Amino acid sequence: MPAIRLATVLGTGAFAAAVAHTFLAGPAGWFGRTARAEGPHQGLWRLLSEVEVVFGFWAAVFLTLLALTAGPSQALAYIESLSFTEPAFVFAVMVVASTRPVVTLAIRIILGLASRLPLSPGMAACFTALTVGPILGSFITEPAAMTVTALMLSTTFFQQPLSEPLKYALLGTLFVNISIGGVLTHFAAPPVIMCAPAWGWGAWHMATLFGWKAVLAVTVNALALTLAFSRQLKRLHISLPEDEQASLPGWITAAHLAVLALLVVLLHHPVAFLAVLVVFLGFATAYERHQSGLMIRQGLLVGVFLAGLVVLGPEQRWWVRALIENLNSLALFFGSMGLTAITDNAALTYLGTLVENFSDQQKYSLLAGAVTGGGLTLIANAPNPAGHSILRHGFKNRSIRPLGLLQAALPPTAVAALAFLLL
């Protein structure tokens, strides 16, 4: 069997196994239950119960099998042909954006805007967080927006007694709004970055064709959730956490924001990118009294998750491309919306750039469908694992049910679909 064909077979099998594995992960899943039982491999089962480890694990299995069957040189050539820019970027942004100065500034801005709304503090904070945070994703990048907004929800909402339906509604709406909130520009959302340069789409094109529709859908989704759970939200006490009340030197916050900006600018210059991250880690250690604990572990887990998608994604081209290249515009919209639930939407839009003779309407449908479906599952959009890592501890058994996320994300997904199809 030719090596390239063998890689496709092994990669498709590993990808299918990884998707199935996600439903068995988490403390309440099979791996989590097995980890709680006594046994010599308890640590391994605990590791495999981590949702973020799943795709990294099966990517390692795939590369190992490829090395054993096609030879180590084939496995090395394959992995060296890939770009791990996105996992590295999400890891770095998650570490920097989750620091005390950045999160405190974001919470203060959101609560300051919320205080101007004619709503109860809980309702106003909920509505503002789920609109301002996702829309900021078009300017500070979606991973940064996800990290900051999820931490804001974690510190101000998930520390209080919320019902599970409200928690899942917050999660589903956050994931959908982050996915569509990054389309106002051409440089902030992974699925947009993958296709906009190839199709010649700039900031003005994105804002006029996609952006205003996304802003409307984000607003409607946030307002619908706020009104639907108004009774619970009215009872909440919303304020800046006590450990964040202490004032931070302005230059410390400015330094963190500068690092975030440099990471975005230097995204495609890995040596300089890494240098900025290393200098930041040293800076954070030197001024530890102004920091919260850096999210190194959570960031690494998310990076492993996305790296697994990078490794397994290319070998899904044969079936994804075959599905999308012969669809009309409407079928392509719903097809990409469904496909993104089981494959990263950035990979999906990248595959779209490989299809020849795509009309402008088909290009629109592919990207609109891909971002619309970006909140349905954990793997649908690159920033989702970051939100999952931050918020899962607030759920029952410290685990987010895949079906619970899917059900919660369906209503805001429907709103986004209507906005992109009818407006």
RODREN-195416 format. One record per residue (C-alpha): residue number from 1; x, y negated, z. Coordinates in steps of 0.2 Angstrom, whole numbers. Example, Ala and Ser with C-alpha at 12.3 -4.5 7.8 and 13.67 -1.06 7.14 Angstrom:
LUMZA   nr      X      Y      Z
LUMZA    1     62     22     39
LUMZA    2     68      5     36
//
This chain:
LUMZA   nr      X      Y      Z
LUMZA    1      0      0      0
LUMZA    2      7    -17     -5
LUMZA    3     13    -27     10
LUMZA    4      1    -42      7
LUMZA    5    -14    -30      5
LUMZA    6     -8    -21     21
LUMZA    7     -7    -38     30
LUMZA    8    -25    -42     25
LUMZA    9    -32    -26     31
LUMZA   10    -23    -27     48
LUMZA   11    -27    -45     50
LUMZA   12    -45    -43     46
LUMZA   13    -46    -28     59
LUMZA   14    -37    -38     72
LUMZA   15    -49    -53     69
LUMZA   16    -64    -42     71
LUMZA   17    -57    -34     87
LUMZA   18    -54    -52     94
LUMZA   19    -71    -58     91
LUMZA   20    -78    -42     99
LUMZA   21    -66    -44    114
LUMZA   22    -72    -62    118
LUMZA   23    -89    -54    123
LUMZA   24    -80    -43    135
LUMZA   25    -69    -56    143
LUMZA   26    -72    -67    158
LUMZA   27    -74    -62    176
LUMZA   28    -91    -54    173
LUMZA   29    -86    -45    157
LUMZA   30    -79    -27    156
LUMZA   31    -61    -33    157
LUMZA   32    -65    -44    172
LUMZA   33    -74    -29    181
LUMZA   34    -60    -17    177
LUMZA   35    -47    -30    184
LUMZA   36    -56    -30    201
LUMZA   37    -55    -11    202
LUMZA   38    -39     -4    210
LUMZA   39    -27      3    198
LUMZA   40     -9      2    191
LUMZA   41    -14     -9    176
LUMZA   42    -25    -22    186
LUMZA   43    -14    -36    181
LUMZA   44    -15    -32    163
LUMZA   45    -34    -31    164
LUMZA   46    -35    -48    173
LUMZA   47    -24    -55    159
LUMZA   48    -35    -48    146
LUMZA   49    -51    -55    154
LUMZA   50    -45    -73    151
LUMZA   51    -54    -79    136
LUMZA   52    -40    -90    130
LUMZA   53    -28    -75    129
LUMZA   54    -39    -65    117
LUMZA   55    -34    -71    100
LUMZA   56    -16    -73    106
LUMZA   57    -16    -55    111
LUMZA   58    -24    -48     95
LUMZA   59    -12    -59     85
LUMZA   60      2    -50     94
LUMZA   61     -6    -33     90
LUMZA   62     -7    -38     72
LUMZA   63     11    -44     70
LUMZA   64     17    -28     79
LUMZA   65      7    -17     68
LUMZA   66     13    -26     53
LUMZA   67     31    -25     58
LUMZA   68     29     -6     61
LUMZA   69     21     -3     44
LUMZA   70     28    -15     32
LUMZA   71     44    -19     41
LUMZA   72     51    -32     53
LUMZA   73     56    -43     39
LUMZA   74     38    -44     32
LUMZA   75     32    -49     50
LUMZA   76     45    -62     52
LUMZA   77     42    -69     34
LUMZA   78     23    -70     38
LUMZA   79     25    -79     54
LUMZA   80     38    -91     47
LUMZA   81     25    -96     33
LUMZA   82     13   -103     46
LUMZA   83     12   -120     54
LUMZA   84      9   -121     73
LUMZA   85      7   -140     73
LUMZA   86    -11   -139     79
LUMZA   87     -8   -128     94
LUMZA   88      7   -138     99
LUMZA   89     -3   -154     97
LUMZA   90    -18   -148    107
LUMZA   91     -6   -142    121
LUMZA   92      3   -158    122
LUMZA   93    -12   -169    121
LUMZA   94    -21   -159    134
LUMZA   95     -7   -161    146
LUMZA   96     -5   -179    144
LUMZA   97    -24   -183    143
LUMZA   98    -28   -174    158
LUMZA   99    -16   -184    170
LUMZA  100    -23   -195    183
LUMZA  101    -20   -212    175
LUMZA  102    -28   -207    159
LUMZA  103    -43   -199    167
LUMZA  104    -46   -212    180
LUMZA  105    -46   -225    166
LUMZA  106    -58   -216    156
LUMZA  107    -70   -213    170
LUMZA  108    -69   -231    175
LUMZA  109    -73   -236    157
LUMZA  110    -88   -224    156
LUMZA  111    -95   -228    173
LUMZA  112    -93   -247    169
LUMZA  113   -103   -245    154
LUMZA  114   -115   -234    162
LUMZA  115   -118   -247    176
LUMZA  116   -125   -259    162
LUMZA  117   -139   -247    157
LUMZA  118   -156   -248    164
LUMZA  119   -156   -230    171
LUMZA  120   -152   -222    187
LUMZA  121   -133   -219    190
LUMZA  122   -134   -201    186
LUMZA  123   -144   -203    170
LUMZA  124   -133   -218    164
LUMZA  125   -117   -209    168
LUMZA  126   -123   -193    158
LUMZA  127   -128   -202    143
LUMZA  128   -113   -213    142
LUMZA  129   -101   -199    145
LUMZA  130   -109   -189    131
LUMZA  131   -109   -203    118
LUMZA  132    -93   -213    122
LUMZA  133    -82   -198    125
LUMZA  134    -86   -189    109
LUMZA  135    -85   -205     98
LUMZA  136    -68   -209    105
LUMZA  137    -63   -193     97
LUMZA  138    -62   -202     80
LUMZA  139    -49   -213     87
LUMZA  140    -39   -204    101
LUMZA  141    -41   -187     92
LUMZA  142    -54   -174     97
LUMZA  143    -43   -164    108
LUMZA  144    -39   -179    119
LUMZA  145    -58   -184    119
LUMZA  146    -63   -166    124
LUMZA  147    -50   -166    138
LUMZA  148    -54   -183    145
LUMZA  149    -73   -181    144
LUMZA  150    -73   -163    151
LUMZA  151    -63   -169    166
LUMZA  152    -75   -183    168
LUMZA  153    -89   -171    168
LUMZA  154    -80   -159    180
LUMZA  155    -76   -172    193
LUMZA  156    -92   -182    193
LUMZA  157   -105   -169    189
LUMZA  158    -99   -151    191
LUMZA  159    -94   -154    209
LUMZA  160   -112   -157    213
LUMZA  161   -126   -144    215
LUMZA  162   -132   -143    197
LUMZA  163   -143   -129    190
LUMZA  164   -136   -117    177
LUMZA  165   -147   -123    163
LUMZA  166   -141   -141    165
LUMZA  167   -123   -135    166
LUMZA  168   -125   -126    150
LUMZA  169   -134   -140    142
LUMZA  170   -120   -152    146
LUMZA  171   -107   -139    139
LUMZA  172   -117   -136    123
LUMZA  173   -120   -155    120
LUMZA  174   -102   -159    124
LUMZA  175    -95   -146    111
LUMZA  176   -107   -151     97
LUMZA  177   -105   -170    100
LUMZA  178    -86   -168    101
LUMZA  179    -86   -158     84
LUMZA  180    -97   -171     75
LUMZA  181    -90   -187     84
LUMZA  182    -73   -186     76
LUMZA  183    -79   -189     58
LUMZA  184    -78   -208     59
LUMZA  185    -60   -208     53
LUMZA  186    -49   -196     43
LUMZA  187    -35   -192     55
LUMZA  188    -43   -187     72
LUMZA  189    -54   -171     69
LUMZA  190    -45   -155     64
LUMZA  191    -57   -150     50
LUMZA  192    -57   -167     43
LUMZA  193    -37   -167     43
LUMZA  194    -37   -151     33
LUMZA  195    -48   -157     19
LUMZA  196    -48   -176     18
LUMZA  197    -30   -179     11
LUMZA  198    -33   -166     -3
LUMZA  199    -50   -174     -8
LUMZA  200    -44   -192     -7
LUMZA  201    -55   -197      8
LUMZA  202    -50   -211     18
LUMZA  203    -57   -220     34
LUMZA  204    -69   -230     24
LUMZA  205    -76   -215     15
LUMZA  206    -78   -205     31
LUMZA  207    -86   -219     41
LUMZA  208    -99   -223     27
LUMZA  209   -103   -205     22
LUMZA  210   -102   -196     38
LUMZA  211    -98   -208     53
LUMZA  212   -114   -217     55
LUMZA  213   -124   -201     54
LUMZA  214   -113   -193     67
LUMZA  215   -115   -208     79
LUMZA  216   -134   -207     77
LUMZA  217   -134   -188     81
LUMZA  218   -122   -190     96
LUMZA  219   -134   -203    103
LUMZA  220   -149   -193    100
LUMZA  221   -142   -178    108
LUMZA  222   -135   -187    123
LUMZA  223   -152   -196    126
LUMZA  224   -162   -180    124
LUMZA  225   -152   -171    137
LUMZA  226   -153   -186    149
LUMZA  227   -172   -186    147
LUMZA  228   -174   -168    148
LUMZA  229   -165   -166    165
LUMZA  230   -169   -183    172
LUMZA  231   -176   -176    188
LUMZA  232   -160   -168    192
LUMZA  233   -149   -182    186
LUMZA  234   -158   -195    196
LUMZA  235   -153   -186    212
LUMZA  236   -135   -186    209
LUMZA  237   -122   -198    217
LUMZA  238   -110   -204    204
LUMZA  239    -94   -213    209
LUMZA  240    -75   -212    206
LUMZA  241    -68   -197    216
LUMZA  242    -60   -203    232
LUMZA  243    -43   -197    227
LUMZA  244    -44   -208    212
LUMZA  245    -50   -224    221
LUMZA  246    -32   -229    225
LUMZA  247    -26   -242    213
LUMZA  248    -13   -236    200
LUMZA  249      0   -248    193
LUMZA  250     -5   -254    176
LUMZA  251     12   -250    168
LUMZA  252     10   -232    173
LUMZA  253     -7   -231    164
LUMZA  254      1   -240    149
LUMZA  255     15   -228    148
LUMZA  256      3   -213    148
LUMZA  257     -7   -221    134
LUMZA  258      9   -225    124
LUMZA  259     14   -207    125
LUMZA  260     -3   -202    119
LUMZA  261     -1   -214    104
LUMZA  262     16   -208    100
LUMZA  263     10   -189    100
LUMZA  264     -3   -194     87
LUMZA  265      9   -204     76
LUMZA  266     23   -190     77
LUMZA  267     12   -176     75
LUMZA  268     21   -170     59
LUMZA  269     38   -173     65
LUMZA  270     41   -159     77
LUMZA  271     58   -163     84
LUMZA  272     52   -181     89
LUMZA  273     36   -174     95
LUMZA  274     44   -162    106
LUMZA  275     56   -176    113
LUMZA  276     42   -187    117
LUMZA  277     33   -173    127
LUMZA  278     49   -168    136
LUMZA  279     52   -186    141
LUMZA  280     35   -188    147
LUMZA  281     36   -172    158
LUMZA  282     52   -180    166
LUMZA  283     42   -197    168
LUMZA  284     28   -188    177
LUMZA  285     39   -179    188
LUMZA  286     49   -195    193
LUMZA  287     32   -204    197
LUMZA  288     23   -189    204
LUMZA  289     14   -199    217
LUMZA  290      4   -207    203
LUMZA  291      0   -190    195
LUMZA  292    -12   -176    198
LUMZA  293     -6   -158    194
LUMZA  294     -1   -157    176
LUMZA  295    -12   -144    167
LUMZA  296      3   -134    160
LUMZA  297     -5   -117    163
LUMZA  298    -22   -122    155
LUMZA  299    -13   -131    141
LUMZA  300     -3   -116    137
LUMZA  301    -17   -104    137
LUMZA  302    -27   -115    125
LUMZA  303    -11   -116    114
LUMZA  304    -10    -97    114
LUMZA  305    -28    -96    109
LUMZA  306    -26   -108     94
LUMZA  307     -9   -100     89
LUMZA  308    -19    -83     88
LUMZA  309    -31    -91     77
LUMZA  310    -17    -98     66
LUMZA  311     -9    -81     64
LUMZA  312    -26    -72     61
LUMZA  313    -34    -85     51
LUMZA  314    -25    -84     34
LUMZA  315    -30    -65     32
LUMZA  316    -48    -70     32
LUMZA  317    -47    -80     16
LUMZA  318    -53    -66      5
LUMZA  319    -70    -64     13
LUMZA  320    -73    -83     18
LUMZA  321    -67    -89      1
LUMZA  322    -78    -76     -8
LUMZA  323    -93    -82      2
LUMZA  324    -91   -101      0
LUMZA  325    -86   -103    -18
LUMZA  326   -102    -97    -26
LUMZA  327   -114   -106    -15
LUMZA  328   -125   -121    -20
LUMZA  329   -124   -137     -9
LUMZA  330   -138   -132      3
LUMZA  331   -133   -114      5
LUMZA  332   -115   -120      7
LUMZA  333   -120   -132     22
LUMZA  334   -129   -118     31
LUMZA  335   -116   -105     26
LUMZA  336   -102   -115     33
LUMZA  337   -112   -119     48
LUMZA  338   -114   -101     52
LUMZA  339    -96    -96     47
LUMZA  340    -88   -109     58
LUMZA  341    -96    -99     73
LUMZA  342    -84    -85     70
LUMZA  343    -69    -94     62
LUMZA  344    -61   -110     66
LUMZA  345    -69   -124     56
LUMZA  346    -52   -132     52
LUMZA  347    -48   -115     43
LUMZA  348    -64   -116     34
LUMZA  349    -62   -133     27
LUMZA  350    -44   -129     22
LUMZA  351    -51   -114     12
LUMZA  352    -63   -126      4
LUMZA  353    -48   -136     -3
LUMZA  354    -42   -120    -12
LUMZA  355    -59   -118    -22
LUMZA  356    -57   -126    -39
LUMZA  357    -71   -137    -47
LUMZA  358    -79   -141    -31
LUMZA  359    -92   -155    -33
LUMZA  360    -93   -170    -22
LUMZA  361   -109   -164    -15
LUMZA  362   -102   -147    -11
LUMZA  363    -87   -155     -2
LUMZA  364    -99   -165      8
LUMZA  365   -109   -150     12
LUMZA  366    -94   -139     17
LUMZA  367    -87   -152     29
LUMZA  368   -104   -157     36
LUMZA  369   -109   -139     39
LUMZA  370    -92   -135     47
LUMZA  371    -93   -149     60
LUMZA  372   -111   -146     63
LUMZA  373   -108   -128     69
LUMZA  374    -92   -133     79
LUMZA  375   -101   -132     96
LUMZA  376   -109   -115     94
LUMZA  377    -95   -104    100
LUMZA  378    -78   -105    109
LUMZA  379    -68   -102     93
LUMZA  380    -79   -114     81
LUMZA  381    -68   -130     85
LUMZA  382    -50   -132     90
LUMZA  383    -54   -143    106
LUMZA  384    -67   -131    112
LUMZA  385    -55   -120    122
LUMZA  386    -49   -135    131
LUMZA  387    -66   -139    137
LUMZA  388    -69   -121    141
LUMZA  389    -53   -121    152
LUMZA  390    -58   -136    161
LUMZA  391    -77   -133    164
LUMZA  392    -78   -114    166
LUMZA  393    -74   -115    185
LUMZA  394    -90   -124    188
LUMZA  395   -101   -110    181
LUMZA  396   -107    -95    190
LUMZA  397    -93    -82    192
LUMZA  398    -82    -95    185
LUMZA  399    -86    -89    168
LUMZA  400    -96    -96    153
LUMZA  401   -107    -83    144
LUMZA  402   -105    -84    125
LUMZA  403   -124    -82    122
LUMZA  404   -127    -95    135
LUMZA  405   -116   -107    126
LUMZA  406   -124   -103    109
LUMZA  407   -142   -105    116
LUMZA  408   -137   -122    124
LUMZA  409   -129   -128    108
LUMZA  410   -143   -124     96
LUMZA  411   -154   -139     99
LUMZA  412   -140   -152     97
LUMZA  413   -134   -142     82
LUMZA  414   -151   -144     74
LUMZA  415   -151   -163     77
LUMZA  416   -134   -164     69
LUMZA  417   -140   -154     54
LUMZA  418   -155   -165     52
LUMZA  419   -144   -180     52
LUMZA  420   -132   -174     39
LUMZA  421   -145   -166     28
LUMZA  422   -159   -180     28
LUMZA  423   -150   -196     30
//
